[in-house]
């Protein structure tokens, strides 16, 4: 990855300089082209030596028009894609030696950055009054604009998950209510023979727990496969994050037990004589 930066970029973005130097005013069109590489670049291309002083270029072709640049510094890794925080090899070039067609300026302030809009326009016009400043926004606004698609997708998935959890609760309640209705005579006989109501309650909840456990095991297996396919939507979360899986399993188990409580309580409060007469 090749990026064009100016002096002060690393300080503004809190990217540490690990060795060597940064860009300065001595770097110009008439001086030797220089570059700064990141830590990942060094690990990949200079694993056993210091890259400082080496000359590199971006093209492998011998007749390439790309100039040779000398490495003068090593910076820390920085992520430039919000959905992928994996560090990638990067080479930074000085905009003073390779002027870009367009540029993005980073301004650090202690107060409201938008309050400096007028001063920023004045300073830019003082450099070149033909330069057009298209858009100004805060770092938080840029983050929202960049991740709006990801936020929308996450919201939709959260809504779908909520609906699925509600349907699962309704399903568990219906299954357990039907189970209690089918075993009404058996429960009546148990109560008539001296079974405690707490035992009946635990029997129904135990049955619900077994059904829930089977569903959770199957769900975890399928979720593990689907999570890897949807890893690009899971910003900041590993597809195999144990905390997420444990939280989801606990939530499903809790909802299933709550949905089973009413049928189990109804079974425990059943009048045995009335249940036997109905049969």
N, C-alpha and C positions, 0 to 999 in steps of 0.2 A: 504494500500500500504506500503510495507516494502522496505526501501532503505538503502544501506550501504555507509557511508560517513566517511571522516577523518576530523581531526581538521583543520580548515581554510576554509572548504567548504562554509559555510554560508557567511563568509566575501567575498570570491571570487565571489559568485553568488548574492551578495547583498540581501540576505534573512535575515531579522532582527531577533534577539533573543529577544523575548518578556518577558521572565522571566527565572530564573534558570541560568544554565551555558551551555557552549558548551563542546565538547570533548576536552580532554587534554592528555598530555603524561603520566599522572598517570593511565589512563584507559588502561589496558593490559589484556592478557589472564588469568593472575593469580588473577585479581581483579574482583569484582562483576560486571556483565554485566549491562551496562547502556544504556539508550535510550533517544532520544529527539523526541517529538511529535509536530505536527503542530497545528495551531489554530483550524482548522476544526476538528481534532481529539478530542481536548478538548471540543468543542461545542457539539460533538456527544456523547462522553463517560463520560465526567466530566462537565456537564453543570452548576452545582451549587457548585463546589469546585475546589480547585487547584489540578492538577495532580501530582505536584512535590512530590517525595518520594513514590508514589504508585508503586507497583510491578505488571507487566503485562506480558503476553506471547501471542504469535500469535495463539495458538491452544486452543480450548475449551475442548479437551479431557483430562480427568484426568490423563491418563497414557501416555500423550504425552512426547516425548523426547525434546521438545522445552524448552530451559531454561527460567527461570523467569528473567526479566530485570527491573531495577529500573529507573523510569522517573526522569531525572535530569534537563531537560530544555524544554521550549516551544518556537518554532520558528514560524515565519509568514508563511502564505500559499504561495505556489509556484506551478505553472502549469508545467506539464511535457509532455503534449500532445498539439501540436500546433493547432490542429483542435478542441480541446475541452479545454477551459480555466476554466472550472468548478473546484473549489477547492475540493480536495478529502482528506479524513483522511490519514495521513502519519505518519509512525514511522521510525525514522532514527537510525541505529545501527552503532557502531564504527567498522571500518574495522580492527582495531588493536585487537578487541575481536572476530571478525568473519571474518577472511581473505577470500576474494572472489577468484574465479578462475581467473577472469579477472577484470581489473579496467580501469576507464577513469580518466585521470588527467586534471585538469583545471588550466591553468597558466594565470595570469593576468599581462599585461605589459603596459607600457606607449607608446611604439613605435610599430613597426611591430613585431607581435608575432612570425612569422615564422623565423625572424632573430635570435631567441633564440634556434632554433632547435638543433644546435650543443651542446650548453650548457645543454639543457634538456637531450639529449642522454648521455652526460658525467655524469650528476648528477644521472641519473637512473642507469648507469653502476656502479657508485660508491656504490650504495645501494646493487645491485645484478647484476653482469654482465651476468647472464643467463636470465634476463628479456628481453622479446622482445617487442619493440615499433613498433606496426604494422602501425599506421597511425597518422599523425598530420595534423590538419586543423584549420582554424580560426573559430570563433563563427559564422561569417556571412556565411562561406562555409557550416557549419553544418546546418544552417537554410535553405539554398538553397537546400541542399541534402534531408533534411527532408520534405520540402514542395514542392518538384518538381512535385509530382503527383497532389497536390492541385493546383499549379500554372498552370499546363497543362490543368486541368479540367476547371479552371476559364477562361483561354484564349479561350478554345473551346466554352464555354458558351457565352463569350463576342462576339466572332465571329458570333455565331448563332443569338445572339440578334441583332447584326448589320444587318445581312441579313434579319431577320424578320422585322426590322424597315424599311429597304429599300423596301421590298415587300409591307409593309403596306402603305408606301408613294405612291408607284405605284398604289396600289389598290384604295386609296382615290382619287388620280388624275383621274383614269379611271372612277370611279363612278360619280364624279362631272362633268367630261367632258361629259359623257353620259347623265347626268341629264340636263345639259345646252342645249345639242343637242335636247333632247326630248321636252324641254319647250321653244324652240327657238321662236315659234309663240307667246306664251304667253308673253315672255320677249319683243318681238317686239311690241305687243299691248300695254304693260305697258309704254314703251318708247314713243310710238306714242301718248298716252293719257296724256303725260306730266310727267311721273315718272322720277325722277332724277337718273342719272347713279350711284350716290353713294348709292341710295336706292336699286338698282338692285345688286350692289356689296355686300351690307350687307345682302340681302336676300339669295344669294347663300352661303355666308360664314356662315350665321346662320344655313342653312340646313346642311352644312358640320359639324358645331359645334354640332348639335343634333346627327348626326350619330357617330361622334367621341366620344361624351359623353356616348352613349349607349355601344359602344365598350370598352371604358375605364372601365365602371362599371363592365361589364362582365369579362374583363381581370383582374381587381383587385381581384375579387372573386376567380377566378381560380388560380391566382398567389399566393394568400394567402394560399391556400391549398397546392400547389406544393412547396412553400417555406419551409413549415414545413417538407415536405418529404425530401427535399434536404438541411436541416439545417446543415448537416455535411460538406457540401461544401462551406458554407457561413462563412468563417473564419473572425472573428471580426465584423460580422454583425448579428443582431438579425433577425429571420425570419419575424418578424412583425415590423421591423424598420420603423417608419413613415417617416424619412428623405429619405430613399431609395425609398419608394413607391411614395412620393411626387415628388422626382426628376424624376422618370421614367414617372409618369403621365404628368408632365410638358413637358418632352422631346417628348412624343407621341403627346400631344396636339399641340406643336409647329410644329412638322413635318407635322401633318395633316393639320394645317392651311396654311403652306407654300405650301403643295401639292395642296390645294384647291384654292390658290391665282390665278394661271394662268387661270383655267376655269372661276372663278368669274370675273377676269379682262376682259376676252374675252366676257363674257355676258354683262358687263357694257359698253363695247365699241361697241356693236353690232349696226349696222345700221338698224333702225326699218323698213324702207321701203324695204330694201333688204330682211329682214327676212319675211315680209309679202308676197312679190312677190314669194319667194321660196315655200310657202305653196299654 
